[in-house]
Amino acid sequence: MGFFNSAVLGEVYVIGATRNIYLDRLALWLVGLTAGGVALHGFLRILGGLFRRGRSNS
């Protein structure tokens, strides 16, 4: 898979015209890990709230 934008690249710089597959994968991993961390944090906060509510009723 080559550059099909070779005519454009000769005269101007176009952001995103030359993509790097490794940076794309790294970015996807970082987005996924961030979303997973946020979801885990929210889940643990919900569990902690339920645990505290259960202990205060006893």
CORSULLIN-V219861 format. One record per backbone hydrogen bond with DSSP energy under -1.0 kcal/mol. CO is the residue of the C=O (numbers start at 1). NH is the residue of the N-H. Records with the same first field share a line. If there is no record, write none. Layout:
CO=NH + NH
This chain:
5=9
8=11 + 12
14=17
20=24
21=25
22=26
23=27
24=28
25=29
26=30
27=31
28=32
29=33
30=34
31=35
32=36
33=37
34=38
35=39
36=40
37=41
38=42
39=43
40=44
41=45
42=46
43=47
44=48
45=49
46=50
47=51
48=52
49=53
50=54
51=55
52=56
53=57
